């Protein structure tokens, strides 16, 4: 099940290749699989960057932007003056990863910066892990906007949607099985001549069903 969030920061005009290369290298060095990523998270001001959007698309996950004031309220190990001046928060990659991971989220990989040849890097990323025992609470984050002023403690709706979509793949099979059992029960009710295959007996014993007196008539 997807349980990782990658926070990303970027300079203007960053390419998808630079972002994707940084994210994939960071995950590989940490021994983490891209298949475990449920979301790319960033600051709202960067949520429209084509490079970030394309990188998220190639990873098959949503790109979610968070308000700068929400990110500024998250304590990060590597604050920087540059993003503070540019977008209003001293941390983007680490803060976005932790905020999207929700309460109890753990920062697995601190901020990393891309190192292209011949110029300064334009991308940063950090990786956080969702607290697994908190996954049930993420379903409620899909509907409705979070209460005003509570961004620091609200679970990511984007991540909730990704996790719920994944969980639905497991639940559909169970739902089909339940539907089949209901259909069989309805058939027996409509046609009493069809006995059940087995019935529960006393003391937990199971015995063959006894045909109804009018069976076959």
C-alpha positions in Angstrom: 0.0 0.0 0.0 1.3 3.5 -0.9 2.6 5.1 2.3 5.1 7.7 1.1 4.9 11.4 0.3 7.5 13.3 -1.6 7.7 17.0 -0.9 9.1 19.0 -3.8 10.3 22.5 -4.3 11.4 24.1 -7.5 12.8 27.2 -9.2 10.8 28.8 -12.1 10.9 26.8 -15.3 12.3 23.6 -13.7 12.1 20.6 -16.1 10.2 17.4 -15.4 13.4 15.5 -16.1 15.3 17.3 -13.4 12.5 16.8 -10.8 12.0 13.2 -11.8 15.7 12.4 -11.8 16.1 13.9 -8.3 13.0 12.1 -6.9 14.0 8.7 -8.3 17.6 9.0 -7.2 16.6 10.1 -3.7 14.2 7.1 -3.4 16.8 4.7 -4.7 19.5 5.8 -2.4 17.1 5.4 0.6 16.1 1.9 -0.6 12.5 3.1 -1.3 10.3 2.2 -4.2 8.6 4.8 -6.4 5.6 2.5 -6.3 5.2 3.4 -2.6 4.7 7.1 -3.4 1.1 8.4 -3.1 1.6 12.1 -3.7 4.0 14.9 -4.7 3.4 17.8 -2.3 4.5 21.4 -2.8 3.6 25.0 -2.0 0.5 26.4 -3.7 2.6 29.0 -5.6 4.5 26.2 -7.4 1.5 23.8 -8.0 1.2 25.1 -11.5 4.8 24.5 -12.6 4.7 22.4 -15.7 7.8 20.4 -14.6 6.3 19.4 -11.3 3.0 18.5 -13.0 4.6 16.4 -15.6 6.9 14.6 -13.1 3.8 13.8 -11.0 2.0 12.5 -14.1 4.9 10.2 -15.0 5.0 8.9 -11.4 1.2 8.3 -11.6 0.4 10.4 -8.5 -1.3 13.7 -7.8 0.6 17.0 -7.3 -0.9 18.8 -4.3 -0.2 22.4 -3.4 -0.4 23.7 0.2 -0.7 27.3 1.5 2.6 28.9 2.4 1.3 29.8 5.8 0.5 26.1 6.5 4.0 25.1 5.5 5.6 27.9 7.5 4.0 26.4 10.6 5.7 23.1 10.1 9.1 22.7 11.9 11.7 21.5 9.5 15.4 20.5 10.1 16.7 22.5 7.2 15.0 25.9 6.9 16.3 28.3 4.2 16.0 32.1 3.6 15.6 31.6 -0.2 12.1 30.0 -0.2 11.1 32.3 2.7 11.8 35.3 0.5 10.3 33.7 -2.7 7.1 32.0 -1.5 6.7 32.9 2.2 7.9 29.8 4.0 11.4 28.7 5.1 10.8 25.2 4.1 9.0 23.7 1.0 10.1 20.2 0.3 10.4 19.0 4.0 7.4 21.0 5.2 5.2 19.8 2.3 6.2 16.2 2.9 5.5 16.3 6.6 2.2 18.2 6.2 0.9 15.9 3.6 1.9 12.8 5.6 -0.3 14.0 8.5 -0.1 13.6 12.2 2.7 11.2 13.2 4.3 11.3 9.7 8.0 10.7 9.8 10.6 12.4 7.7 12.6 9.6 6.1 14.9 11.7 3.8 15.8 15.3 4.5 15.9 17.9 1.8 18.0 17.0 -1.2 18.8 19.3 -4.1 19.3 18.5 -7.8 22.9 18.9 -9.1 22.7 19.3 -12.9 25.9 20.0 -14.8 26.9 23.5 -15.5 24.3 25.4 -13.5 22.7 25.5 -10.0 19.9 23.0 -9.3 16.3 24.1 -9.6 14.7 21.2 -7.7 14.5 20.0 -4.1 12.8 17.0 -2.6 12.2 15.3 0.8 10.5 12.1 1.7 8.1 11.4 4.5 6.3 8.3 5.6 2.6 8.2 6.5 1.9 6.7 10.0 0.3 3.4 9.0 -2.1 3.3 12.0 -3.5 6.6 10.8 -4.6 5.4 7.3 -8.2 4.8 8.5 -8.5 8.5 9.3 -7.6 9.5 5.8 -11.0 8.5 4.4 -12.6 11.5 6.1 -10.2 13.9 4.5 -11.6 13.3 1.0 -14.8 15.2 1.6 -15.1 18.8 2.5 -12.5 21.6 3.2 -10.5 21.5 6.4 -11.5 23.8 9.2 -10.0 27.3 9.0 -6.6 27.6 10.7 -6.1 23.8 11.1 -3.8 23.1 8.1 -1.0 21.9 10.3 -3.1 19.0 11.7 -5.3 18.1 8.6 -4.7 15.1 6.5 -4.1 15.6 2.8 -7.2 15.1 0.7 -5.1 14.3 -2.3 -3.3 11.5 -0.5 -6.6 10.3 0.9 -8.0 10.0 -2.6 -4.9 8.1 -3.7 -5.1 5.7 -0.8 -8.8 5.2 -1.0 -8.5 4.5 -4.7 -5.9 1.8 -4.0 -8.0 0.3 -1.2 -11.0 0.1 -3.5 -9.1 -2.4 -5.6 -9.1 -4.7 -2.6 -12.7 -4.0 -1.5 -14.3 -4.6 -4.9 -13.5 -8.3 -4.8 -15.1 -8.7 -1.4 -18.1 -6.6 -2.5 -18.7 -8.9 -5.5 -18.5 -11.9 -3.2 -21.1 -10.4 -0.9 -23.4 -9.5 -3.8 -23.2 -13.1 -5.1 -24.2 -14.5 -1.7 -27.2 -12.0 -1.5 -28.3 -13.1 -5.0 -28.2 -16.7 -4.0 -30.2 -16.0 -0.9 -32.8 -14.1 -2.9 -33.2 -17.0 -5.4 -33.8 -19.5 -2.5 -36.4 -17.2 -1.0 -38.2 -16.9 -4.4 -37.9 -20.6 -5.1 -38.4 -22.6 -1.9 -37.8 -25.8 -3.8 -34.1 -24.9 -3.8 -32.6 -26.1 -0.4 -29.5 -24.6 1.0 -26.4 -26.7 0.5 -25.7 -26.9 4.3 -27.2 -25.6 7.6 -25.6 -24.9 10.9 -26.4 -27.6 13.5 -26.2 -27.6 17.2 -22.9 -27.0 19.0 -21.2 -25.6 15.9 -21.8 -28.9 13.9 -22.7 -28.7 10.2 -25.2 -31.2 8.7 -26.9 -31.6 5.3 -30.0 -29.5 4.8 -33.4 -31.2 5.1 -35.6 -30.8 2.1 -38.8 -28.9 2.6 -42.0 -31.0 2.6 -43.2 -29.3 -0.6 -39.9 -29.7 -2.4 -40.3 -30.8 -6.0 -44.0 -30.0 -6.2 
